[in-house]
Amino acid sequence: VPQDKKDPSVITNTARIDGAMPTIKYCLDGGAKAVILMSHLGRPDGLPKPEYSMAPVAKCLEAIVGKPVTFLKDCVGPEVEAACADPEPGSVILLENLRYHVEEEGKGLDEAGAKVKASPESVTAFRASLAKLGDVYVSDAFGTAHRAHSSMVGDGYEVKTSGFLVAKELEAFGKVLDAPVKPVLAILGGAKVSDKIQLIKNMLDKVDKMIIGGGMAYTFLKVLHNMPIGSSLYDEEGAKIVSEIMADAKAKGVEITLPVDFVISSKFGEDGDISTATLDAGIPDGFMGLDCVAKVHRDEQGGDHGLQDDHLERPDGRLRDVLLRDGHQEHDGHHRGGHHRRSHHRHRRGGHGHLLQEVRHRGQGDARLDRWRRIARAPRGKGSAWSRGPDGQVKQLMAAPESGRLGRHMARETCARLRKSAKVELRGLWAWMLGCGCAPAVEGWLRE
């Protein structure tokens, strides 16, 4: 969960906790004697750093679940095992940060800052202690499901299953991977190319176009365009396979698009100097790329461009950090303050009058909503929030707000506008809400 940088005891967004609640409540309502929760927070590198304690999460969780939450000051060991051996019926117990132990990830740092690795024996003992804490292992952490961390492998449990959050993610992936509506666009992010190599190669067999953003975009840009990237993320191992990925994409007829302009800052923190950069100029030394697309940019395309999926993780907080400055405040998962930054992607298809617009806007909460309303009520055609096919019917909507509550407001506003048009064809109308998960509700809103 994101924490306030000045006061780590303050949780600034509860979305991840909210996402886990259906599974937690199902276990409690289904007769589980107790629900014992384990998680990680930040990157303490195997050291018990107070700023990464789960204690603030326990207080926040208590308010959301509506009952007392017992917080344990460790996640393994005799005291923890004793506390979890015979808890009160209906108990909710939260363990301390798993990453306080080097055995969770298998490596970390010592007190002097030197790299250390956990011995196989200590990893085995760590996992055995975790296994003593419960009878059934439920994994609901899709974002780390690919990692062989001690808490993720479920060693020592006879019964293992996944939660509703993982099921939701798999269902969403299934829609895209098993029976996609062609053409398919994939947007991939993340820090390391090497971590995503199997995903990228697999997706090249399923998509028509791929947009690569996030931290790994800078590795592609440096290799392919020799673009200066300053202190942006760069994956040395991943750089070795960029050319192979591009050649594979070309052979399969998949167009890979990379960012052309960037929001940059001198540091992750809110006191960094913010600026912008372009592909041609590059990112200067002392600055790092934190987000893509700071301005309007046109992309000419051929062919029909359909919906892919409402499947993007929330921003990791780095852009949030640099925006929370000069009086900015964070509220309800989006930014409020005097700073405005917006961008528009317009994709025009030659000969069909088809316009697909993606809008991302950051700035004042109310002002952003007003902006979305103006977009939703704009005249059809250039600059509108929907697209029209040659038969005059509304075919697609692609809207991309940054966070949930604003996204839902915007989606309702736009859908309300679309309902007033007699030419709306509900079948084939899709919405992709980046990071807000609105897509499943859009069809219902259109029928309201």
ABEGO torsion letter per residue (X at the ends): XBBBAABAABBABAAAAAAAAAAAAAAAAAGBABBBBBBBBEBAGGBBBAAABAAAAAAAAAAAAGBBBBBBABABEAAAAAAAABBBBGBBBBBBBAAABAAAAGBEBBAAGBBBBBBAAAAAAAAAAAAAABABBBBABAAAAABABAAAAGBGBABBBBBAAAAAAAAAAAAAAABBBOBBBBBBBEABAAAAAAAAAAAAAABABBBBBEAAAAAAAAAAAGBBAEABBBBAAAAAAAAAAAAAAAAAGBBBBBBABBBBBABABAABBBBBBBAAAEBBBGBBBABBGABBBBBBBBEBBBBABBBBBBBAGAAAAAABBGGBBBBGGBBBEABBBBBBBBBBBBGAGBBBBBBBBBEBAAAAAAAAAAAAABBBEBGBABBBBAAGBBABBBBBBABAAAAAAAAAAAAAAAAABAABBABGBBBBBBGAGAAAAAAAAAAX
